[in-house]
């Protein structure tokens, strides 16, 4: 009988421990999400002027791809003739 009571107490302690761990985990998640939202509010939004808004931004990958295409076609430098 004493062994059964001891086993029940041990099981109860284990369940309490797991419940408190889950509670702490949830509190940590809530704190972390609140910290993230607070840190996001610190940064102000940058507004892009309308002059730049409709322009195409050329990335480094586009530049490298164009250089590779020119190199593979046999012309390292591309010249464009313009009539004066």
C-alpha positions, 0 to 999 in steps of 0.5 A, spaced: 500 500 500 505 504 501 509 503 495 502 504 491 501 511 495 509 513 493 508 511 486 502 515 485 505 521 489 511 520 484 506 520 478 503 527 481 510 530 482 512 528 475 505 531 472 506 537 476 513 538 473 511 537 466 505 542 467 510 547 470 515 546 464 509 547 459 507 553 463 514 556 463 515 555 455 508 558 453 510 564 458 517 564 454 513 564 447 509 570 449 515 574 452 519 573 445 513 575 441 512 581 445 519 583 445 519 582 437 513 586 436 516 591 441 523 591 437 519 592 430 515 598 433 522 602 434 524 602 427 521 607 422 518 605 415 522 608 410 518 611 404 521 611 397 520 617 393 516 617 387 522 618 383 525 611 385 519 607 386 517 606 378 525 605 376 528 598 375 533 596 380 539 592 377 541 587 382 548 584 382 546 577 379 543 581 373 550 584 372 554 578 372 549 574 368 550 580 362 557 580 363 557 572 362 553 572 356 557 578 353 563 573 354 560 567 352 558 570 345 565 572 344 565 580 345 567 582 352 566 589 351 559 591 348 560 597 343 554 601 341 555 606 335 551 612 335 551 617 329 553 624 330 
